[in-house]
Amino acid sequence: MPFCLPSHLAHTHLSNPVEAAFHDHADVLRLLIEHNADLNTCSGIGWTALHYCGQANNPKCVELLLAAGADAKMTNDKGKTAAMRATEQQKQSVIDIFSKFS
């Protein structure tokens, strides 16, 4: 599974898609997608925007990201994909979206 290498980490700030996902701003995320933002950029702990949307149990953002081609196989610093974390935390609405795209 792909994972975030140190050279790909956002050391000084979160990437725009990660920031939008973290703050649950689907409208901003949609705009970033329309402008070809890198949806697989990782935070300092190796989380992608998908990880943050899953953590927030936000199926709308997860669906936007997956439909736009975000890599659901990216793992965080613990080797977990966003779908794995959602499953562990029993976030069913998000799990359903991941299942739809797998």
Helices and strands as residue ranges (DSSP letters): G 6-8, H 16-22, H 26-34, H 49-55, H 59-67, H 82-88, H 92-101
